Amino acid sequence: MSIPFYDFPSSPILIIGALGITVAIAVFFVSYQKYFNSPLNKELAEKKKALIKEQKDLNERLEKIEQDLKNL
């Protein structure tokens, strides 16, 4: 009793399928990188604004603490 199996090199459908999957993964990876590194990405712009605001707040608190230390 033999078990049937596909011979990979002689089956063009398997080769085309493997190439299709490879191309799909490459397209997904490139588009993902381009989207999240895009200057038009609203989420990235909002996150940057929030981080800048938080940095300003922290700098103000640090200046206040330094001023308090000088007054001691």
Number of C-alpha atoms within 10 A of each C-alpha: 3 4 4 6 6 8 9 10 8 9 10 11 10 14 13 11 11 12 12 12 12 12 12 11 12 12 12 12 11 10 12 12 11 12 11 13 11 12 11 10 12 11 11 14 13 11 11 12 12 12 12 12 12 12 12 12 12 12 12 12 12 12 12 12 12 11 11 10 9 8 7 5
